[in-house]
Amino acid sequence: MLEERIIDDIYALAEKLDKGERLMPEEQDLFDDIQEDGEAYSMFCLFTAMMDMPELYAEETKKKRGFYRDREDIERHIAGEAEHADMNFR
């Protein structure tokens, strides 16, 4: 399991990329490191996929603004506590 600090960094980077912001050199280095670490890259992909959920499930966003957009929502989903945790994402 990744350290909380690393997860925080991965989330911040995923959020920045999701917003289309340019990476600073140190952030680009972090992104390069993430891509080389399987567990970190899986976490990054999960965060970015979950951030895209509003676009993928537009109907759900009408019910709840920010559906799976906030870190707390993503972490609750990962823990299986989210309202929609039983959705099949395959």
Residue pairs with C-beta under 8 A, 6 or more apart in sequence:
2 10
2 39
2 40
2 43
6 40
7 43
9 30
10 34
10 40
10 43
10 44
10 47
11 47
11 71
11 74
13 23
13 27
13 30
13 31
13 34
13 44
14 44
14 47
14 48
14 51
15 47
15 51
16 23
16 27
17 23
17 31
17 48
18 48
18 51
18 52
23 31
33 40
34 40
34 41
34 44
35 41
46 74
46 78
47 74
49 89
50 68
50 73
50 74
50 77
51 68
51 69
51 74
53 60
53 67
53 68
53 69
54 60
54 61
54 66
54 67
54 68
54 69
57 67
60 67
60 84
61 67
66 73
67 73
68 74
68 77
68 82
68 84
73 82
76 82
76 85
77 84
77 85
